């Protein structure tokens, strides 16, 4: 059967009981093509094409597969939702039970895998994608709303390079679905510079964007990590006053806006920290530092703590306080940062366990401190080298340390409690006293 649909499409098809073969030519230009046994071939040029056409493609005849192949199709404008990709080259191939469309233009390159079996999921695998014409909040919202309203099928998305408004945000992958009120990015994985996103301790990595009244709510359950934390923090504009071997945090947080409209002061939820090889550097001036660096410096016990008890913390921590590991859970609310599970710094045989909160003001800025730290120490390691006289003489084997008489072996562990009050800019440290350690 020969047919022609104006200058849009023409061709020749041979129908058999369970198969079809022939060719289709798009556009009015002449093309060199012939009939191949058992194959329906497509070649030519189109001015416009909507991706939805491929999504609805069912390459079967009477439940038998049709071997449909795009030999070479050039498309001036390829529409995907409300986004237009120009000057496209499209070819196709088959792999296992997948029909693969290979697409190349100046803005993306890769393939779309359409399953031949209904229970399988469409997958988009890209070498790169360049999104450079969404330059304002309205454009971002418009593109999102079109995707939110039009998405009607589950889709796997993967790209080696995501460039947004000329900035490369690295490699990302996720499974995209939606329900009545939400757009869901499940199995969310990514690497952006020195930062990474992966599954948390519950084997979940998920971003949910949902309707909330007239606005939007974003929820994130995932793990962010870095194997080069100093470079990672510099990447986001923070000059760190600390060093770390590794950094990770499991987050279960949400905020009342779309993901890219996040205001960090409006994030609420839990953050579980896991840090290895921490060193907090000694710095005299904190005026130029931001709140994150001021918070970090609160945990530097080498500064104000030794002035309270005369313990020589700098004896072991010459360049700054160090910890082999840091673990704990912080809850972020609109009113405060609360240490939900003690923030424990382990350094050799010493342990520093923090609890309490930091209050926020009406502008959600961190201000008032209400913290307590329990230090469990082998006291001999922290005694000044010049003497054991810390408030009294050595008498009959008794050592006086900050008003307490220690009669036992100083190699054993002892615990003391300190309080930190005041403000983030002007913290005040006070010594509460000693008590018996429960650690062996």
Rosetta blueprint (number, residue, H / E / L):
1 X L
2 X E
3 X E
4 X E
5 X E
6 X L
7 X L
8 X L
9 X E
10 X E
11 X E
12 X E
13 X E
14 X E
15 X E
16 X L
17 X L
18 X L
19 X L
20 X E
21 X E
22 X E
23 X E
24 X E
25 X E
26 X E
27 X L
28 X L
29 X L
30 X L
31 X L
32 X L
33 X L
34 X L
35 X L
36 X L
37 X L
38 X L
39 X E
40 X E
41 X E
42 X E
43 X E
44 X E
45 X E
46 X E
47 X E
48 X E
49 X E
50 X E
51 X L
52 X H
53 X H
54 X H
55 X H
56 X L
57 X L
58 X L
59 X L
60 X E
61 X E
62 X L
63 X L
64 X E
65 X E
66 X L
67 X E
68 X E
69 X E
70 X E
71 X E
72 X E
73 X E
74 X E
75 X E
76 X E
77 X E
78 X E
79 X E
80 X E
81 X L
82 X L
83 X E
84 X E
85 X E
86 X E
87 X E
88 X E
89 X E
90 X E
91 X E
92 X E
93 X E
94 X E
95 X E
96 X L
97 X L
98 X E
99 X E
100 X E
101 X E
102 X E
103 X E
104 X E
105 X L
106 X L
107 X L
108 X E
109 X E
110 X E
111 X E
112 X E
113 X E
114 X E
115 X E
116 X L
117 X L
118 X L
119 X L
120 X L
121 X L
122 X E
123 X E
124 X E
125 X E
126 X E
127 X E
128 X E
129 X E
130 X E
131 X E
132 X L
133 X L
134 X L
135 X L
136 X L
137 X H
138 X H
139 X H
140 X H
141 X H
142 X H
143 X H
144 X H
145 X H
146 X H
147 X H
148 X H
149 X H
150 X H
151 X L
152 X L
153 X L
154 X L
155 X E
156 X E
157 X E
158 X E
159 X E
160 X L
161 X L
162 X E
163 X E
164 X E
165 X L
166 X L
167 X E
168 X E
169 X L
170 X L
171 X E
172 X E
173 X E
174 X E
175 X E
176 X E
177 X E
178 X E
179 X L
180 X L
181 X L
182 X E
183 X E
184 X E
185 X E
186 X E
187 X E
188 X E
189 X E
190 X E
191 X E
192 X E
193 X L
194 X L
195 X E
196 X E
197 X E
198 X E
199 X L
200 X L
201 X L
202 X L
203 X L
204 X L
205 X L
206 X E
207 X E
208 X E
209 X E
210 X E
211 X E
212 X E
213 X L
214 X L
215 X E
216 X E
217 X E
218 X E
219 X E
220 X E
221 X E
222 X E
223 X E
224 X E
225 X E
226 X E
227 X L
228 X L
229 X H
230 X H
231 X H
232 X H
233 X H
234 X H
235 X H
236 X L
237 X L
238 X L
239 X L
240 X L
241 X L
242 X E
243 X E
244 X L
245 X L
246 X E
247 X E
248 X E
249 X E
250 X E
251 X E
252 X E
253 X E
254 X E
255 X E
256 X L
257 X L
258 X L
259 X H
260 X H
261 X H
262 X L
263 X L
264 X H
265 X H
266 X H
267 X L
268 X E
269 X E
270 X E
271 X E
272 X E
273 X E
274 X E
275 X E
276 X E
277 X E
278 X E
279 X E
280 X E
281 X E
282 X L
283 X L
284 X L
285 X L
286 X L
287 X L
288 X L
289 X L
290 X L
291 X H
292 X H
293 X H
294 X H
295 X H
296 X H
297 X H
298 X H
299 X L
300 X L
301 X L
302 X L
303 X L
304 X L
305 X H
306 X H
307 X H
308 X H
309 X H
310 X L
311 X L
312 X L
313 X H
314 X H
315 X H
316 X L
317 X L
318 X L
319 X L
320 X E
321 X E
322 X E
323 X E
324 X E
325 X E
326 X E
327 X E
328 X E
329 X E
330 X E
331 X E
332 X E
333 X L
334 X L
335 X L
336 X E
337 X E
338 X E
339 X E
340 X E
341 X E
342 X E
343 X E
344 X E
345 X E
346 X E
347 X E
348 X L
349 X L
350 X E
351 X E
352 X E
353 X E
354 X E
355 X E
356 X E
357 X E
358 X E
359 X E
360 X E
361 X L
362 X L
363 X L
364 X L
365 X L
366 X E
367 X E
368 X E
369 X E
370 X E
371 X E
372 X E
373 X E
374 X E
375 X E
376 X E
377 X E
378 X E
379 X H
380 X H
381 X H
382 X H
383 X L
384 X L
385 X L
386 X L
387 X L
388 X L
389 X L
390 X E
391 X L
392 X L
393 X L
394 X L
395 X E
396 X L
397 X L
398 X E
399 X E
400 X E
401 X E
402 X L
403 X L
404 X E
405 X E
406 X E
407 X L
408 X L
409 X L
410 X L
411 X L
412 X L
413 X E
414 X E
415 X E
416 X E
417 X E
418 X E
419 X E
420 X E
421 X E
422 X E
423 X E
424 X L
425 X L
426 X L
427 X E
428 X E
429 X E
430 X E
431 X E
432 X E
433 X E
434 X E
435 X E
436 X L
437 X L
438 X L
439 X L
440 X L
